[in-house]
């Protein structure tokens, strides 16, 4: 059996399916994290991320439509691993400010992963000449970068406030 080398489009679509599954997993996990949050501030940050994630999924669906492709078929093992890690920690430590810190850490890790994934996805889209897809994905990348900064700033500020008390 002769195997052919994947095209740039094949590579792009595989990465896009991975991103789609990652966003889907995140969309399922975030409401649970928002419910588990001890503070209203952390819950509100997670709720904002839920809305962004829904938008990211819609954009990815737009990208797949540009190619006449379906978004399914790949599981993002990185996102699944992050969720498993969070679940194991939460089972052992599920109350108080440390729980909120863990929720923030989980959302930050997922967002950081997304920043890398979307950056690579945009480069891959450009390699296969899909400038319209790259433009759509760039909006998501910029939102994830902004969300990461908000999460980082909040976590850094909360730590300072807690240590001053």
N, C-alpha and C positions, 0 to 999 in steps of 0.2 A: 504494500500500500504506500503510495507516494503522498507525502504531506507537503502541502504548499505553505509558503511563508504567509503569515497574516499581513493584510494590507494595513495602511495607516487607519483606514476607516474601521477595520476589524478591531484594532487595538483601541481606538476611541470608543466604539460601541461597548466593548467589554468593560472598559473603565467607567463608562456612563451607567451601565447596568449595576456595577458595584456601588457607585455613588447613589443610585436610585434605591438600592436595597438598604444602604446605610441610612439614608434619610427615612425610609419606611420603618426601620427598626427604631430609629430615634423618635419618630412620630408616635410609636407605640409606647416607648419607655417614658417620654417626658411627662405625660399626664400623671403617671404614678409618682414621678419625682416631685411634681408640683404638689400633689396630695400629701406626700410624706414630709414636705418642708415644714419646719417648725416656725419660721418667721414669715410674715407677710411679704417682706422684701424679697426673700429667696423665691417664694412661690410666684411672685410677680415677674421676676427675672425668667423663671422657667416658663411661665405662661407666654411671655414675649417670644421665647425661643420656639414654643409650640407653633405660634402663628408664622414665624419665619420658616420653620420646617415645612409647613403646608405649602407656603409659597415656593420653596425650593423644589418640592415634589412637582408642583405644577410646571415650573420652568423646565425641569428635566423631561416631563411629558411633552412639552413643546419641542424640545430638542429631538426626542425620538420621532415625533411627527415629521420633523424636517427630513428625516432619513427614511420615513415610512416603516419604522421598526417598532417593536413592542419592547417595553422596558424590563421585562422579567427575564429570569433564567440564571441569575448569579446571586450567590449569597456573599455578603460582605463579612468575612470572618473577623476582621479587625473590630467592627462595631459589636458583633456578637460577643467577642472576648471582653470588650470594655463593659458590656452589660453584665456578663457573668461575674466579672471582678466586682462590680458595684453590688450585685445581689449577694455575693458571699460576704462582703464587708457589712452590708446592711443587716443581714441575719444575725450577726454577732453584736453589732453596735447600732441600735435603731432609735436613739433618742437624743434630744438636746442639740446644742450648737454644733457638736462634732458631726451630727447627722447632716445639718445644713452645709457644713464645710465639705462633707463628702459629696453631697448633691452638686454643689458648685464645682467641685473638682471633676466630677463625672461629666457635667455639661461642658466644662472647659476642655477636657480631653477630647470629647466628641467634636467640639467646634474646631479645635486645633487640627484634628485629623481631617476634618472637612476642608480646612484651608489648604492643606497639602494636596488633598485629593482633587479639589477644584482647580488649583494651580496647574497640576499635571494634566487634568482633563482639558483645560483651555489650551495648553500647549499642543496636546494631541489633536484637538479640533482644528487648530491652525495648520498642523502638518498635513491634515487631509483636506484642507481647503474649505473647511466649514466655518467661515468667518461669522455667519449669522448665529450658529450654535455657540461659538466662542463669546460673542457679545452677550448672549443670554446668560451664559455661565459666569461671565465676569461680574454681572450684577449680584449673583449669589455669593461669589467670592468676596466682594466688597462688603456685603452684609455680614458674612461670617467673620471677617476681620474686625468689623465694628462691634459685633456681638462679643467677640473674644475680649476686646479692650474693655467693654462695659463689665463683663464678668471678672476680669482681672482687677480692674479698679475697685469694684465692689468688694471682692475678697481681700484685697490689700487694705482697703479702708476699714473693713470689719475687723481685721486682725489688729490694726492699730487701735481701734476703739475698744476692743476687748482687753488688750494689754494695758490700756490706760486706766481701766476701771479698777 
